[in-house]
C-alpha cells in the first residue's frame, strides 16, 4: 500500500475514502501523528489522485489543502525474498539427499499420476527444481513479481493467490497432457503472479477509463516474458500459460470483489491456508 494523501482531518479522510470506494479504488484510512492518511494499492496511485482532483474540482467547497504524498511506492518485497530462500533451501536439501531423482518421481507434476488422483503433486512440484539455473530464475521471479503482488494485496492474500494459480496451472496442464509428462518448478506460480498484476491493471483501467496504453504494455510484457522463457528446452510452456491464465482470473476477481486488502486477521488466515496446503501436500506425497 502507498500513502497518497496525508495530514487530513477525519471528515476529509472519510469523504475521500468514500469517493475512492465509489470509483472502485480500494483504500485504507489510518491515523498518523499529523492527522489521518489514506493508502491505496500501488497500481492505483495515479488514478486515486486523479479521482480526488476531479472531485475537488466539482466540489469547490471542499477543503483543498489535503497533502498529496509524493513518496515512491514501497513493494512488499521482503516476503518475496523469504519465499525465494525457502525454494533455495528445498533445492539444496534435495540435492544433498542420497537420491534426488526420487523426489522428482514422487513429488513432481507427473500428468498421468495427477489425472489418476495424485493431485498433491500440483503443489509439491512447485518447490522442486532441476538445476541451479532453474532455481535462480524462479527465485528472481518470486522476488520481483511475487513481491509486487503482495505489495498490493498483503502477504497472506498474495501468496495464497500465487500458490493457487500455480496449483491450478499444473492441474490444467496435467489434464491437457494426460500422459507421463513431468513438470517441476515454481515458474507456473511466477507466471500466475504476472497474470495477477496484469489483471489488476486491466480492471483498474476498465473502471477509470484511463490507462489503456499502460494496460497493453503490461500484458505485452507478460506475453514477451512468456515467449522468452518458453524458448528454453526445459520450459513447460503449457504450465506457464495455464499459470498466467489462472493468475489473470484470480487477479480480476480480487479487484472486482475486494474493495481493499483484508486486515491482519485475514492476512494471517490466508497465509495459514497457503502454508497448510503446501505442507499437507508434502505429507500426502510421503504417505503415498
N, C-alpha and C positions, 0 to 999 in steps of 0.2 A: 504494500500500500504506500502511496505517495501523498504527502501533505500538500494540498492545493490551496487552501485558504486557512489563515490563522489570524489570531488576535480578534476573533469575533465575539460579540456578546451572545447570550443564549438565544435571544429572539432571532438574530441573524443566522446563527448556526442551524436552528430548527427550520427556518424558512428556506435557506439554501439547500439543506438536506432534502426537504420535500420537493423542491424544484428539480433537483438531480434525480431523485427516485422517479418522479413523473416522466422524466426523459429516458428512463431505463438505465441510468448510471448508478450502480451500487456505490455506497459511500458509508463512512463511519465517522460519527461525531464523538470527539473526546475532549475532555477538559485539559487545559495546559496552564502553565504558570501565568500566561498573559491573556487568558480567556478561554475560548473554545477554538478548536481547529477541525477541519474536515479533510479526511483522507479518502482517496479513490484508487482503484487499481491502476497500475502504470499505463496500460494501453489507452486509458480514458482521460488522461490528464488534460490534453488539449480540448477534448470535447467538453469536459466539465467547465473549463474556463470559458469556453465559447457559450455554453448554455447559460451560465450565470451572467455573463456580459450582456447577452440578449435580454435576459430577464430584467436586469437593472436598466437597460435602455428603454424597455417597455413599461417599467415601473419607476419613474424618476423620483418618486417619493421615498424609495428605499434608501437606506444609508449606503453611500458608495465607498466608504472608507475601509472596507474589508481588505485585508492584506492578502495578496496572492503570493504563495510560495514559489520561488524560482529555484529551489534546490533540485539537484539532479535526482532522478528516481533511484531508489536502492532496491535491488533484487534480493530475494531470499536465497542467495547462493550457498549459504552455509549448509543447508540440508542437502543440496546437490553434491557438495564436497563429501559430506558424510556418506551418502549413498554410493558415490564413486569409490571411496575407500572400502566400503562393505563389499562391493563387487571385486575389488582387487584382493581383499582378504580371502574371499572364497576361491578365487582363481589360484592364489598361491597355495592355499591349503590342498586343493585338488591336485595341483601339480606336484606337491611334495608327498602325496599319498603313494602307496605301493602299486596301485592300479588305476591311474587317472582315467583310462578309457572306459572303465566300468561305470564311472559317474555319468559319462555321456550315454551309455547304453541304458542305464536305469532311470536317469532324470532328464535326458534330452527329449525334445519335442518330436518323437517318432510318430509320424502321421497315422500309420496303421494302428499303433497301440492307443493313440488318443481316440480314434474313431471307435475302437473296441472297448472304450470305457476308462482308460487311464488318463483322465482329464487333468490330474495333478501335474502332469508333465508340462502343461501350458504355462504354469507358474515357475516350476523349478528350472526349466530351460533358460529362463531369463537371466539367471545369475551364473550360468556356465559359459565359458569362452574357449575358443580353440587355441589361441596363442597370444603373444604379447601385443601384437598389432591390433588384434581383435578387441582385447580388453581395453587398450589405450584409447581407441576410437570411441568406444561406448562410455568410458569414464568421462571423456571430454563432453560427449553429448548430454550426459546426465547433469553435469555441472552447468552447462550453458542453457539447455532447453528445459531440463527439469527444474533448475533453479528459477528460471524465468516464469514458469507456470506457477510455482509456489509463491513467487513474489506477488502474484495476483490473487490466488485462491487461499493462501495459507498452506503450511507444510502438510498437515494431515489430509486435507481435501485434495491437494495437488498430487501427492504421491499415491493416494488411493485411485484417483482418476488415471494416472500414468500406468500404475500396475494393472488396472482393469483393462486399459487399452492394449497393453502387451499380452495379457492372458487371452482376451477375446480375439486379438490378432492371430495368435498362434492357433487358437481353436478353429477359426475360419480357414486358416492356411492348411491345417490338417485335413479338414473336410474337402478342401479343394484338391488335395493330392490323393488322399485315401490309399497311400502306398507306404513303403518303408522309408519315405523321405524323412531325413533327420535335420532338425534346426536347433541351434543354440545361440545364446547371446541376448543382450539387453537392447539390441537395436530396434526390435519390434516396439518396445516401450518408448525408446527415444523418439521414434517416428510418431508414436502416439502423442508425445509431448509437443512435437512440431505441429501436429494436427490440431491439438487443443489451442495453441497460440494462434493458428490461422483462423480458427472458428471464433475466438474472442474478437479479433479484428473485424471479421466479416459481419458478425452480429452487431457490433458497435456501429459499423458503417451503415448497415441497413436501418438502424434505429435513428441515427442522426442525419442520414442523407449525405454525409460527407466522408471523405477519405477513401473513395473508390480506388484511386491510384495506389494508395498505400496497401489496400487490401489485395489488389492484383499483384503488387510487389511481394507481399508476404506469401501468398500462395505460389507465386512463381519461384520464390526462393526455396520453398518446401519441395516443389517439383524438381528443381535443379539439384537439390541435395539428394533426393530420392534417386534421380538418374545417375548422379555421380557415384554414390555408394553402391548402386545396383550394378555397376560395371565390374565389381570385384568378383573373382572366381568363387570366393567364399560367401558372397552375399546371397541372401534369400529375398529376392525381390518381392515375392508374393507376401511373405510375412511383413515386410516393410510397408507394402501397400495396405494390407489389412490393418496394421497398427495405426497408420496415418488415418485411415477411414474411420476407425473407432474413436480415435482422438478427436476428429472433427465432430462426430456425433456427440461425444461427451462434452466437449468444449462448448458446442452450440447449446446443448441442453442446460449446462450450467449458467451461461449468460442469459438465457431466456427465462429461467425459473428461479435463479438465485439473485436477489437484489443486492446482496453484499456477502462477503466471506463470513462463514459461521464464526462464532466466538471460540474461546479457548476450549470449552467443553466439547463442542462439535469437532474441532480440530483434533483433539485427543482421541475422540471416539473413532473418527475416520482413520487416524494413524494406527490405532489398535486393530481395526478391521483389516487394514492393509498388511500389517506385520503378522497377524494371526493367519491370514490367508496363505502367506508365503511359508510360515512355519509349519502349518498343518499340511501343506502340500508336500513338504520335505518329509514329514513324519509318515505320510501316506506312502510315499515312494520307498522309504526304508522298510516299511511293513509289508510292502507288496511281494 
